Amino acid sequence: MQLKRVVVTGLGALTPLGNNLNTYWDNLIKGVSGAGPITKFDPELFKTKFACEIKGYDPNDFFDRKEARKMDLFTQYAMITADEAIVDSGLDLDSINKLKAGVIWGSGIGGLRTFQEEVASFAQGDGTPRFNPFFIPKMIADISAGMISIKYGFHGPNFVTVSACASATNAMIDAMTYIKLGKANVMITGGSEASVTEAGMGGFNAMKALSERNDSPETASRPFDKDRDGFVLGEGAGALILEEYEHAKARGAKIYAELVGGGMSADAYHITAPHPEGLGAENVMINALEDAHMKPEEIDYINVHGTSTPLGDVSEAVAIEKVFGEHAYKLNISSTKSMTGHLLGAAGAIEAIASVMAIKDQIVPPTINHFTDDDRFDPKLNFTFNKAQKRTVNAAVSNTFGFGGHNTSVVFRKID
């Protein structure tokens, strides 16, 4: 059978750098840090007292007060970005076939704050089970896709992928696949996360995963720097409208880029540490390029997973050199997590958006906060340190890896 082509026709973003697509992208290019002291709770007793939070967010700007109380923050973020992407796409919702329009979303954790609040309330009581009737529907990760489909009346494939930090990219790969196979014409995809809570910060701190650079939050996320000491927790969401190419062309849609391929792999090594030789990262990029029917030499930019951890950054760089060979030195590589922090299950969505916008505007966002070279990285690799670089970007890869050894990678290409 002839596989369909898949294109990106709408984008939406709610990030620590800005509460809409344009502000997010402008600040990425400027090299702005989204990190700062935690405001969502009192972090005084925590080892890490900072995060990359959404700024100036008021749910009442977007939802009726009663409706907002039925949704965890991660679902609110999902709804807001999905709406921005739908508007951006120019889709006429009255004319499309909604039986072939679906939602595949990603979230690594789901309603963590809801879970924390309900269980804390129960623990402080006398054992009487006084739970909010919305506790379960607010908490479960799949409710984000469910709520989006209810809003738009999309009756096609509808579910949420959970693969830790790879969740949103897994969602995009699934959404792409359903369109390629002719099972859908339009998909809302992406991911959201709202884990800047006591449980989220405390849990990641206990694992020694987070940076503890409390004296300088803005410079704490420093991928590929010698003095990196862990990731910075972020929150937010990103949404993409994926559409079958002929369907988009027929309605005269604006097309950002083509999603030409996706790859998945497993490290099968350790629950949290990456494979030291980058085996899973290597395999996932090979799989993505194979799915895209592209050669390594055709890629111009890699938006890396690059979390600013001592182990992860090294294994990903090793994998890039193995997959791309000499071409690795002609690529631009950058980690936008240096600015946004790590949005966990939403990371793949906002980084895919950065990759698509790099193709659209022919500019590569930087890896900020580089101060000291680390001799474990080949100096010939161009990590786009500290300043955005204008260059030809015809094709971009976005890598996203998750605890559990989950690896995902997607390939976007300038539309012919």
LONUSE-490115 format. One record per residue: residue in three letters; y, z, x of N, C-alpha, C in turn. Coordinates in steps of 0.2 Angstrom, whole numbers. Layout:
N
(node 'ala' (Y Z X) (Y Z X) (Y Z X)),
...
// end
This chain:
416
(node 'met' (-6 0 4) (0 0 0) (6 0 4)),
(node 'gln' (11 -3 2) (18 -3 5) (22 3 4)),
(node 'leu' (23 7 9) (27 13 9) (34 12 7)),
(node 'lys' (37 16 3) (44 15 2) (49 18 8)),
(node 'arg' (55 15 8) (60 18 13) (64 24 9)),
(node 'val' (66 29 14) (69 35 11) (76 35 14)),
(node 'val' (81 36 10) (88 37 13) (91 43 11)),
(node 'val' (96 45 15) (100 51 13) (106 49 9)),
(node 'thr' (107 51 3) (113 49 -1) (118 54 -3)),
(node 'gly' (116 61 -1) (121 66 -3) (119 72 2)),
(node 'leu' (125 76 3) (124 82 7) (128 88 5)),
(node 'gly' (126 94 6) (129 100 4) (128 105 9)),
(node 'ala' (133 109 10) (132 115 15) (136 121 14)),
(node 'leu' (133 127 15) (136 133 14) (133 137 20)),
(node 'thr' (138 138 25) (136 140 32) (141 145 34)),
(node 'pro' (139 149 40) (143 154 43) (150 150 46)),
(node 'leu' (150 144 46) (155 140 49) (160 137 44)),
(node 'gly' (157 137 37) (161 134 32) (157 134 26)),
(node 'asn' (161 134 20) (157 135 13) (156 128 10)),
(node 'asn' (158 123 14) (156 116 11) (155 111 17)),
(node 'leu' (152 105 15) (150 101 21) (155 99 26)),
(node 'asn' (161 97 23) (167 95 28) (169 101 33)),
(node 'thr' (170 107 30) (172 112 34) (167 114 39)),
(node 'tyr' (160 114 37) (155 115 42) (155 110 48)),
(node 'trp' (155 104 46) (155 99 51) (161 99 56)),
(node 'asp' (167 100 53) (173 100 57) (172 106 62)),
(node 'asn' (170 112 60) (169 117 64) (164 117 69)),
(node 'leu' (158 113 68) (153 112 72) (156 107 78)),
(node 'ile' (160 102 76) (163 98 82) (168 102 86)),
(node 'lys' (171 106 83) (176 110 87) (173 115 91)),
(node 'gly' (167 117 90) (163 122 94) (165 129 92)),
(node 'val' (166 130 85) (168 137 83) (161 141 82)),
(node 'ser' (162 148 84) (156 152 83) (157 156 76)),
(node 'gly' (152 156 72) (152 159 66) (150 167 66)),
(node 'ala' (149 169 72) (146 176 73) (152 181 72)),
(node 'gly' (150 187 70) (155 193 69) (152 199 67)),
(node 'pro' (156 205 67) (153 211 64) (150 210 57)),
(node 'ile' (144 214 56) (141 214 50) (145 217 44)),
(node 'thr' (146 214 39) (150 217 33) (146 218 27)),
(node 'lys' (140 216 27) (136 217 21) (133 224 20)),
(node 'phe' (133 227 26) (130 234 25) (133 238 32)),
(node 'asp' (132 244 32) (135 248 38) (129 248 43)),
(node 'pro' (131 244 49) (126 243 54) (126 248 60)),
(node 'glu' (130 254 58) (131 259 64) (125 261 67)),
(node 'leu' (119 262 64) (113 265 67) (108 259 69)),
(node 'phe' (110 253 69) (106 247 71) (108 245 78)),
(node 'lys' (102 242 81) (103 240 88) (108 234 88)),
(node 'thr' (107 230 83) (112 224 83) (117 225 77)),
(node 'lys' (123 224 79) (128 226 73) (132 220 71)),
(node 'phe' (130 214 73) (133 208 71) (128 202 69)),
(node 'ala' (131 197 65) (127 192 63) (132 186 61)),
(node 'cys' (129 181 59) (133 175 57) (132 175 49)),
(node 'glu' (137 178 46) (138 179 39) (142 173 36)),
(node 'ile' (140 172 29) (145 167 25) (151 171 24)),
(node 'lys' (157 168 25) (164 171 24) (167 169 18)),
(node 'gly' (170 174 15) (174 174 9) (170 171 3)),
(node 'tyr' (164 173 2) (160 171 -3) (160 176 -9)),
(node 'asp' (162 173 -15) (162 177 -21) (158 173 -27)),
(node 'pro' (152 176 -29) (148 173 -33) (151 171 -40)),
(node 'asn' (156 175 -42) (160 173 -48) (164 167 -48)),
(node 'asp' (165 164 -42) (168 158 -41) (164 152 -43)),
(node 'phe' (157 153 -43) (152 148 -45) (148 149 -51)),
(node 'phe' (147 156 -53) (142 157 -58) (146 162 -63)),
(node 'asp' (143 162 -69) (145 167 -74) (142 174 -71)),
(node 'arg' (146 179 -72) (144 186 -69) (137 188 -71)),
(node 'lys' (135 186 -78) (128 188 -80) (123 184 -77)),
(node 'glu' (124 178 -76) (119 173 -73) (119 175 -66)),
(node 'ala' (124 176 -62) (124 178 -55) (119 184 -54)),
(node 'arg' (119 189 -58) (115 195 -58) (108 193 -58)),
(node 'lys' (106 188 -61) (99 186 -62) (96 182 -56)),
(node 'met' (101 181 -51) (99 177 -45) (100 181 -38)),
(node 'asp' (95 181 -34) (96 184 -27) (101 179 -24)),
(node 'leu' (104 181 -18) (109 177 -15) (106 171 -12)),
(node 'phe' (100 171 -10) (97 165 -7) (96 159 -12)),
(node 'thr' (95 161 -19) (95 156 -24) (102 154 -26)),
(node 'gln' (107 159 -26) (114 157 -27) (116 151 -22)),
(node 'tyr' (114 153 -15) (116 148 -10) (113 141 -11)),
(node 'ala' (107 141 -14) (103 135 -15) (107 131 -21)),
(node 'met' (108 134 -26) (112 131 -32) (118 128 -30)),
(node 'ile' (122 132 -26) (129 129 -24) (128 123 -19)),
(node 'thr' (124 123 -14) (123 117 -10) (120 111 -14)),
(node 'ala' (115 113 -18) (112 107 -22) (118 104 -26)),
(node 'asp' (122 108 -29) (127 105 -33) (132 100 -29)),
(node 'glu' (134 103 -23) (138 99 -19) (135 92 -17)),
(node 'ala' (128 93 -15) (125 87 -13) (124 82 -19)),
(node 'ile' (123 84 -25) (122 80 -31) (129 76 -32)),
(node 'val' (135 80 -32) (141 77 -33) (143 72 -27)),
(node 'asp' (141 74 -21) (142 69 -15) (138 63 -16)),
(node 'ser' (132 63 -19) (128 57 -20) (130 52 -25)),
(node 'gly' (135 55 -30) (137 50 -35) (132 48 -40)),
(node 'leu' (126 52 -40) (121 50 -45) (123 51 -52)),
(node 'asp' (121 46 -56) (123 47 -63) (117 50 -66)),
(node 'leu' (117 57 -68) (111 60 -70) (109 58 -77)),
(node 'asp' (113 55 -81) (111 52 -87) (107 46 -87)),
(node 'ser' (108 42 -82) (104 36 -81) (98 36 -77)),
(node 'ile' (97 41 -73) (91 41 -69) (85 43 -72)),
(node 'asn' (79 41 -70) (72 43 -73) (71 50 -70)),
(node 'lys' (72 55 -75) (71 62 -72) (64 64 -71)),
(node 'leu' (59 60 -74) (52 61 -73) (50 60 -65)),
(node 'lys' (55 56 -62) (54 54 -55) (59 57 -51)),
(node 'ala' (62 62 -53) (67 66 -49) (64 73 -48)),
(node 'gly' (64 75 -42) (61 82 -41) (65 86 -36)),
(node 'val' (63 92 -35) (66 97 -30) (60 100 -26)),
(node 'ile' (61 99 -19) (57 103 -15) (61 106 -10)),
(node 'trp' (61 113 -10) (66 117 -6) (62 121 -1)),
(node 'gly' (65 124 3) (62 129 8) (66 135 9)),
(node 'ser' (62 141 10) (65 147 11) (59 151 15)),
(node 'gly' (61 154 20) (56 158 24) (54 165 21)),
(node 'ile' (59 168 18) (58 175 16) (59 175 8)),
(node 'gly' (64 172 5) (66 172 -2) (70 178 -3)),
(node 'gly' (69 182 -9) (74 187 -11) (73 194 -7)),
(node 'leu' (75 194 -1) (74 200 3) (78 206 0)),
(node 'arg' (84 204 -1) (89 210 -3) (86 213 -10)),
(node 'thr' (84 208 -14) (82 210 -21) (76 215 -20)),
(node 'phe' (71 213 -16) (65 217 -14) (67 224 -11)),
(node 'gln' (71 223 -6) (74 230 -3) (77 234 -8)),
(node 'glu' (81 232 -12) (85 236 -17) (80 239 -22)),
(node 'glu' (75 235 -25) (71 238 -30) (66 243 -27)),
(node 'val' (63 241 -21) (58 246 -19) (62 253 -16)),
(node 'ala' (68 252 -14) (72 258 -12) (73 262 -18)),
(node 'ser' (75 259 -23) (77 263 -29) (70 266 -32)),
(node 'phe' (65 263 -32) (58 266 -34) (56 272 -29)),
(node 'ala' (57 271 -23) (55 276 -18) (60 283 -19)),
(node 'gln' (66 282 -21) (70 287 -22) (69 291 -29)),
(node 'gly' (65 288 -33) (64 291 -40) (58 296 -40)),
(node 'asp' (56 297 -46) (50 302 -46) (44 299 -47)),
(node 'gly' (43 292 -46) (37 289 -47) (37 285 -53)),
(node 'thr' (42 286 -58) (42 282 -64) (44 275 -62)),
(node 'pro' (40 270 -64) (41 263 -63) (47 260 -67)),
(node 'arg' (53 261 -64) (59 258 -68) (62 252 -64)),
(node 'phe' (58 247 -65) (60 241 -61) (64 236 -65)),
(node 'asn' (69 232 -62) (73 227 -66) (68 222 -68)),
(node 'pro' (68 220 -74) (64 214 -77) (65 208 -73)),
(node 'phe' (71 207 -69) (72 201 -65) (69 202 -58)),
(node 'phe' (67 208 -57) (64 209 -50) (60 203 -47)),
(node 'ile' (55 202 -50) (50 197 -48) (53 190 -48)),
(node 'pro' (56 187 -53) (59 181 -53) (65 180 -48)),
(node 'lys' (68 186 -47) (74 185 -42) (71 185 -34)),
(node 'met' (65 188 -33) (62 189 -27) (58 183 -24)),
(node 'ile' (54 180 -29) (50 175 -26) (53 169 -24)),
(node 'ala' (51 166 -18) (54 160 -15) (55 154 -19)),
(node 'asp' (50 153 -23) (50 147 -27) (55 146 -32)),
(node 'ile' (58 152 -34) (63 152 -40) (69 147 -38)),
(node 'ser' (70 146 -32) (76 142 -30) (75 135 -32)),
(node 'ala' (69 132 -31) (68 125 -33) (67 125 -41)),
(node 'gly' (65 130 -44) (64 131 -51) (71 131 -54)),
(node 'met' (75 135 -52) (82 135 -55) (86 129 -54)),
(node 'ile' (85 125 -48) (89 119 -47) (86 114 -52)),
(node 'ser' (79 114 -53) (77 109 -58) (79 110 -65)),
(node 'ile' (79 116 -67) (82 118 -73) (89 116 -75)),
(node 'lys' (93 117 -70) (100 115 -70) (101 107 -71)),
(node 'tyr' (97 103 -68) (98 96 -68) (92 92 -73)),
(node 'gly' (88 96 -75) (83 93 -79) (78 88 -75)),
(node 'phe' (77 90 -69) (72 86 -65) (65 88 -66)),
(node 'his' (61 83 -69) (54 85 -71) (49 82 -66)),
(node 'gly' (51 80 -60) (46 78 -55) (44 83 -50)),
(node 'pro' (41 82 -45) (38 87 -40) (43 93 -39)),
(node 'asn' (40 99 -39) (45 105 -39) (41 111 -36)),
(node 'phe' (43 112 -30) (40 118 -27) (44 120 -20)),
(node 'val' (42 126 -17) (46 128 -11) (41 129 -6)),
(node 'thr' (43 127 0) (38 127 6) (40 134 10)),
(node 'val' (35 137 12) (36 143 16) (33 143 23)),
(node 'ser' (36 142 28) (33 141 35) (38 144 40)),
(node 'ala' (41 150 38) (46 154 42) (52 149 43)),
(node 'cys' (54 149 50) (60 145 51) (59 138 51)),
(node 'ala' (53 135 50) (52 128 49) (52 126 41)),
(node 'ser' (53 131 37) (52 130 30) (56 124 27)),
(node 'ala' (63 123 29) (67 118 26) (65 111 28)),
(node 'thr' (63 111 35) (61 104 37) (54 102 34)),
(node 'asn' (50 107 33) (43 106 29) (45 103 23)),
(node 'ala' (50 106 19) (52 104 13) (55 96 13)),
(node 'met' (59 95 18) (61 88 19) (56 83 20)),
(node 'ile' (51 85 24) (45 80 25) (41 79 19)),
(node 'asp' (40 84 15) (36 84 9) (40 79 4)),
(node 'ala' (47 80 3) (51 76 -1) (51 69 1)),
(node 'met' (51 68 7) (51 61 10) (44 58 8)),
(node 'thr' (39 61 9) (32 59 8) (31 57 1)),
(node 'tyr' (34 61 -4) (33 59 -11) (37 53 -13)),
(node 'ile' (42 52 -10) (46 46 -11) (43 40 -8)),
(node 'lys' (40 41 -2) (37 35 2) (31 33 -2)),
(node 'leu' (28 38 -5) (21 36 -9) (23 33 -16)),
(node 'gly' (29 33 -18) (31 31 -25) (30 36 -30)),
(node 'lys' (30 42 -28) (29 48 -33) (36 50 -36)),
(node 'ala' (41 48 -32) (48 50 -35) (53 45 -32)),
(node 'asn' (58 45 -35) (64 41 -33) (69 45 -30)),
(node 'val' (70 51 -33) (76 55 -30) (73 62 -29)),
(node 'met' (75 65 -24) (73 72 -22) (79 76 -20)),
(node 'ile' (80 82 -23) (84 87 -20) (80 91 -15)),
(node 'thr' (82 91 -8) (78 95 -4) (83 99 1)),
(node 'gly' (80 104 5) (84 108 9) (81 115 10)),
(node 'gly' (86 120 11) (83 126 12) (89 131 11)),
(node 'ser' (87 138 10) (92 143 9) (89 150 11)),
(node 'glu' (93 154 14) (91 161 16) (96 165 16)),
(node 'ala' (95 172 14) (100 177 14) (97 183 16)),
(node 'ser' (96 184 23) (92 189 26) (96 194 30)),
(node 'val' (103 194 29) (107 198 33) (107 205 29)),
(node 'thr' (102 209 29) (101 215 25) (98 220 30)),
(node 'glu' (98 226 28) (95 231 32) (88 230 34)),
(node 'ala' (84 227 29) (77 226 31) (77 220 36)),
(node 'gly' (81 215 35) (81 209 39) (83 210 46)),
(node 'met' (88 214 47) (91 215 53) (86 220 57)),
(node 'gly' (84 226 53) (80 231 56) (73 228 58)),
(node 'gly' (70 223 54) (64 220 56) (64 216 62)),
(node 'phe' (69 212 62) (69 207 68) (71 211 74)),
(node 'asn' (75 217 74) (77 221 79) (71 225 82)),
(node 'ala' (66 227 77) (60 230 79) (56 226 84)),
(node 'met' (56 219 82) (52 214 86) (55 212 93)),
(node 'lys' (62 215 94) (65 213 100) (67 205 100)),
(node 'ala' (68 203 94) (70 196 93) (77 194 93)),
(node 'leu' (81 199 92) (88 198 91) (92 200 97)),
(node 'ser' (98 196 98) (103 198 103) (106 204 102)),
(node 'glu' (107 208 107) (110 215 106) (117 215 109)),
(node 'arg' (120 209 110) (126 209 114) (132 211 109)),
(node 'asn' (132 217 107) (137 220 102) (144 219 105)),
(node 'asp' (145 219 111) (152 219 114) (155 212 113)),
(node 'ser' (151 207 112) (154 200 112) (150 196 107)),
(node 'pro' (150 197 100) (146 193 95) (147 186 96)),
(node 'glu' (153 184 97) (155 176 97) (151 173 102)),
(node 'thr' (149 176 108) (146 173 113) (138 175 114)),
(node 'ala' (136 178 109) (129 181 109) (124 175 109)),
(node 'ser' (125 170 104) (120 165 104) (122 160 109)),
(node 'arg' (118 160 114) (119 155 120) (113 152 123)),
(node 'pro' (110 147 118) (104 144 120) (105 140 127)),
(node 'phe' (99 141 131) (99 138 137) (103 141 143)),
(node 'asp' (106 146 141) (110 150 146) (105 155 150)),
(node 'lys' (107 156 156) (102 161 160) (102 168 157)),
(node 'asp' (108 170 154) (108 177 151) (107 178 144)),
(node 'arg' (104 173 141) (102 173 133) (97 179 132)),
(node 'asp' (98 182 127) (94 189 125) (92 189 118)),
(node 'gly' (91 183 115) (88 183 108) (93 180 103)),
(node 'phe' (90 178 97) (94 175 93) (99 179 89)),
(node 'val' (104 176 85) (108 179 81) (107 177 74)),
(node 'leu' (106 182 69) (104 181 63) (109 177 59)),
(node 'gly' (108 172 55) (113 169 51) (110 168 44)),
(node 'glu' (115 166 39) (113 165 32) (116 159 29)),
(node 'gly' (114 156 24) (117 151 21) (112 146 18)),
(node 'ala' (114 140 17) (110 134 14) (112 128 16)),
(node 'gly' (108 123 16) (109 116 16) (105 112 11)),
(node 'ala' (108 107 8) (105 102 4) (106 95 5)),
(node 'leu' (100 91 4) (101 84 5) (98 80 -1)),
(node 'ile' (101 75 -3) (98 71 -8) (95 65 -4)),
(node 'leu' (88 65 -5) (84 59 -3) (83 55 -8)),
(node 'glu' (83 48 -7) (82 43 -12) (78 37 -9)),
(node 'glu' (74 34 -14) (71 28 -12) (76 23 -11)),
(node 'tyr' (75 19 -5) (81 14 -3) (83 9 -8)),
(node 'glu' (78 6 -12) (80 1 -17) (84 4 -23)),
(node 'his' (82 10 -24) (85 14 -30) (92 15 -28)),
(node 'ala' (93 18 -22) (100 19 -19) (104 13 -19)),
(node 'lys' (101 7 -17) (105 1 -16) (107 -2 -23)),
(node 'ala' (102 -1 -27) (103 -4 -34) (109 -1 -38)),
(node 'arg' (111 6 -36) (117 9 -39) (123 9 -35)),
(node 'gly' (122 5 -29) (128 5 -24) (130 12 -21)),
(node 'ala' (124 16 -20) (126 22 -17) (128 22 -9)),
(node 'lys' (132 27 -8) (134 28 -1) (128 30 3)),
(node 'ile' (126 27 8) (120 29 12) (122 32 19)),
(node 'tyr' (120 38 20) (122 41 27) (117 39 32)),
(node 'ala' (111 39 31) (106 37 36) (99 36 33)),
(node 'glu' (94 34 36) (88 33 34) (83 39 37)),
(node 'leu' (79 42 33) (74 47 35) (68 43 37)),
(node 'val' (67 42 43) (61 37 44) (55 40 46)),
(node 'gly' (55 47 48) (48 50 49) (49 57 50)),
(node 'gly' (43 60 49) (42 68 50) (36 69 53)),
(node 'gly' (36 75 57) (30 77 61) (29 84 59)),
(node 'met' (22 86 60) (20 93 59) (15 95 64)),
(node 'ser' (15 101 66) (9 103 71) (9 111 71)),
(node 'ala' (4 113 74) (3 121 75) (2 122 82)),
(node 'asp' (5 128 84) (4 130 91) (-3 133 92)),
(node 'ala' (-6 136 86) (-12 139 86) (-13 144 92)),
(node 'tyr' (-8 148 94) (-7 152 100) (-5 159 99)),
(node 'his' (0 160 95) (2 167 94) (7 168 88)),
(node 'ile' (7 174 85) (11 174 79) (18 174 80)),
(node 'thr' (21 175 85) (28 175 86) (30 171 92)),
(node 'ala' (26 171 98) (28 168 104) (26 160 104)),
(node 'pro' (31 156 107) (29 149 107) (24 148 112)),
(node 'his' (20 142 112) (16 140 117) (19 139 124)),
(node 'pro' (17 142 129) (21 142 135) (22 135 138)),
(node 'glu' (18 131 137) (19 124 139) (22 119 134)),
(node 'gly' (24 122 129) (27 118 123) (22 113 120)),
(node 'leu' (16 115 120) (11 111 117) (12 109 110)),
(node 'gly' (14 113 105) (15 112 98) (22 108 98)),
(node 'ala' (27 110 102) (33 106 101) (32 99 104)),
(node 'glu' (28 98 109) (27 91 111) (23 87 106)),
(node 'asn' (18 90 103) (14 86 98) (18 85 92)),
(node 'val' (22 89 90) (26 88 84) (31 82 85)),
(node 'met' (34 82 90) (39 76 92) (35 69 92)),
(node 'ile' (29 70 95) (25 64 96) (23 61 89)),
(node 'asn' (21 66 84) (19 65 78) (25 62 74)),
(node 'ala' (31 65 74) (37 62 71) (39 55 73)),
(node 'leu' (39 54 79) (40 47 82) (35 42 79)),
(node 'glu' (29 44 79) (23 40 77) (24 38 70)),
(node 'asp' (26 43 66) (27 42 59) (33 38 57)),
(node 'ala' (38 38 62) (44 34 61) (43 27 64)),
(node 'his' (38 26 67) (36 19 71) (42 18 76)),
(node 'met' (44 23 80) (49 22 85) (46 25 91)),
(node 'lys' (49 22 97) (48 23 103) (53 29 106)),
(node 'pro' (51 33 110) (55 39 113) (62 36 115)),
(node 'glu' (62 30 118) (68 27 121) (73 25 115)),
(node 'glu' (71 25 109) (76 23 104) (80 29 101)),
(node 'ile' (78 35 104) (81 41 101) (87 43 106)),
(node 'asp' (93 44 102) (99 46 106) (101 53 106)),
(node 'tyr' (99 57 101) (101 64 101) (95 68 98)),
(node 'ile' (94 74 101) (90 79 98) (93 85 96)),
(node 'asn' (93 87 90) (96 94 88) (90 98 89)),
(node 'val' (90 102 94) (84 106 96) (84 113 92)),
(node 'his' (78 116 92) (77 122 88) (81 127 92)),
(node 'gly' (81 127 99) (85 131 103) (88 137 100)),
(node 'thr' (84 143 100) (86 149 96) (90 154 101)),
(node 'ser' (90 152 107) (93 157 112) (89 163 114)),
(node 'thr' (82 161 113) (77 166 116) (75 165 123)),
(node 'pro' (73 170 127) (70 168 133) (64 163 134)),
(node 'leu' (60 164 129) (54 160 130) (54 153 126)),
(node 'gly' (57 153 120) (57 147 116) (61 142 119)),
(node 'asp' (67 143 121) (71 138 124) (68 134 130)),
(node 'val' (64 138 134) (60 135 140) (55 130 137)),
(node 'ser' (51 132 133) (45 128 130) (47 122 127)),
(node 'glu' (53 122 123) (55 116 120) (58 111 125)),
(node 'ala' (62 113 130) (64 109 135) (58 105 139)),
(node 'val' (53 109 140) (47 107 144) (44 101 139)),
(node 'ala' (44 102 133) (41 97 128) (45 91 128)),
(node 'ile' (51 92 128) (56 86 128) (55 81 134)),
(node 'glu' (54 85 140) (53 81 146) (46 77 146)),
(node 'lys' (41 80 143) (34 77 142) (35 71 138)),
(node 'val' (38 72 132) (38 67 127) (42 61 129)),
(node 'phe' (48 62 132) (53 57 133) (53 55 140)),
(node 'gly' (50 58 144) (50 55 151) (57 55 154)),
(node 'glu' (58 49 158) (64 48 161) (70 47 156)),
(node 'his' (68 45 149) (73 44 144) (76 51 142)),
(node 'ala' (73 56 144) (75 63 142) (82 64 145)),
(node 'tyr' (83 61 151) (90 62 154) (95 58 152)),
(node 'lys' (94 53 147) (99 49 144) (101 51 137)),
(node 'leu' (97 56 135) (98 59 128) (104 64 128)),
(node 'asn' (107 65 122) (110 71 121) (106 76 118)),
(node 'ile' (106 82 120) (102 88 117) (108 93 115)),
(node 'ser' (107 96 109) (111 102 108) (108 106 103)),
(node 'ser' (110 113 103) (108 118 99) (114 120 95)),
(node 'thr' (114 118 88) (120 120 84) (119 128 82)),
(node 'lys' (113 131 84) (112 138 82) (117 142 87)),
(node 'ser' (120 139 92) (124 142 96) (131 144 92)),
(node 'met' (132 140 87) (138 141 82) (136 145 76)),
(node 'thr' (130 142 73) (129 145 66) (124 151 66)),
(node 'gly' (121 153 72) (116 158 72) (110 154 69)),
(node 'his' (105 158 68) (98 156 66) (97 157 58)),
(node 'leu' (98 152 54) (97 153 47) (90 153 44)),
(node 'leu' (85 155 49) (78 155 47) (76 149 43)),
(node 'gly' (73 151 37) (71 145 33) (76 140 31)),
(node 'ala' (82 141 32) (87 136 30) (90 132 36)),
(node 'ala' (87 134 42) (90 131 48) (89 124 48)),
(node 'gly' (83 122 47) (81 115 47) (86 110 43)),
(node 'ala' (88 113 37) (92 109 32) (99 108 35)),
(node 'ile' (102 114 38) (109 113 40) (109 109 47)),
(node 'glu' (103 109 51) (103 105 57) (101 98 56)),
(node 'ala' (97 97 50) (96 90 48) (103 87 46)),
(node 'ile' (107 91 43) (114 88 41) (118 87 47)),
(node 'ala' (118 91 52) (121 90 58) (119 83 61)),
(node 'ser' (113 82 61) (110 76 64) (112 70 61)),
(node 'val' (112 70 54) (114 65 50) (122 63 51)),
(node 'met' (126 68 51) (133 68 52) (134 65 60)),
(node 'ala' (130 67 64) (131 64 71) (130 57 71)),
(node 'ile' (125 54 67) (124 47 66) (130 44 63)),
(node 'lys' (133 47 57) (138 44 54) (145 44 58)),
(node 'asp' (146 49 62) (153 49 65) (152 48 73)),
(node 'gln' (146 46 75) (145 44 82) (147 49 87)),
(node 'ile' (146 56 86) (148 61 90) (142 67 90)),
(node 'val' (141 70 95) (136 75 96) (139 82 96)),
(node 'pro' (138 86 92) (140 93 92) (138 97 98)),
(node 'pro' (142 102 100) (140 105 107) (135 110 106)),
(node 'thr' (132 113 112) (129 119 113) (134 124 116)),
(node 'ile' (137 128 112) (143 132 115) (140 138 119)),
(node 'asn' (144 142 122) (143 148 125) (138 147 131)),
(node 'his' (140 142 135) (136 141 141) (140 144 147)),
(node 'phe' (138 149 150) (141 152 156) (138 151 162)),
(node 'thr' (131 152 162) (127 152 168) (121 148 168)),
(node 'asp' (120 143 173) (114 139 173) (108 143 174)),
(node 'asp' (103 141 171) (96 144 172) (92 139 175)),
(node 'asp' (89 141 181) (86 136 185) (79 134 182)),
(node 'arg' (77 137 176) (71 134 173) (72 128 169)),
(node 'phe' (78 126 169) (80 120 165) (82 114 170)),
(node 'asp' (79 108 169) (81 103 174) (88 101 173)),
(node 'pro' (92 101 178) (100 100 178) (101 93 175)),
(node 'lys' (96 89 176) (98 82 173) (98 81 166)),
(node 'leu' (95 86 162) (95 86 155) (103 88 152)),
(node 'asn' (105 84 148) (112 84 145) (111 89 139)),
(node 'phe' (113 95 139) (113 100 134) (119 100 130)),
(node 'thr' (124 95 131) (130 95 128) (134 101 128)),
(node 'phe' (134 104 134) (137 111 134) (145 111 133)),
(node 'asn' (146 116 128) (153 118 127) (158 113 123)),
(node 'lys' (156 107 124) (161 102 121) (157 96 118)),
(node 'ala' (159 94 111) (156 89 108) (157 82 112)),
(node 'gln' (152 78 112) (152 72 116) (152 66 111)),
(node 'lys' (157 61 112) (156 55 108) (151 50 112)),
(node 'arg' (147 47 108) (142 42 111) (139 38 105)),
(node 'thr' (135 33 107) (132 29 102) (126 34 99)),
(node 'val' (125 35 93) (120 39 90) (117 34 84)),
(node 'asn' (112 31 86) (108 26 81) (102 30 78)),
(node 'ala' (100 35 82) (94 39 79) (94 46 82)),
(node 'ala' (92 50 78) (92 57 80) (86 61 77)),
(node 'val' (83 66 82) (78 70 80) (80 77 79)),
(node 'ser' (78 80 74) (79 87 72) (73 91 73)),
(node 'asn' (72 96 77) (66 100 78) (67 107 75)),
(node 'thr' (62 110 72) (62 116 69) (56 120 69)),
(node 'phe' (55 125 72) (49 129 74) (49 136 70)),
(node 'gly' (43 138 68) (43 145 65) (38 150 67)),
(node 'phe' (39 156 66) (34 161 68) (28 159 64)),
(node 'gly' (22 160 68) (16 158 65) (13 152 69)),
(node 'gly' (18 149 73) (16 143 77) (17 137 73)),
(node 'his' (21 137 67) (23 131 64) (28 127 67)),
(node 'asn' (27 120 68) (32 116 71) (33 110 66)),
(node 'thr' (39 108 66) (41 102 62) (47 98 65)),
(node 'ser' (47 92 64) (52 88 67) (53 82 62)),
(node 'val' (60 80 61) (61 74 57) (66 69 61)),
(node 'val' (65 63 60) (69 58 63) (73 54 58)),
(node 'phe' (80 54 60) (85 50 56) (87 44 60)),
(node 'arg' (88 38 56) (91 32 59) (97 29 56)),
(node 'lys' (101 26 59) (107 23 56) (104 17 52)),
(node 'ile' (106 16 46) (103 12 41) (105 5 43)),
(node 'asp' (100 0 43) (101 -7 45) (105 -10 41)),
// end
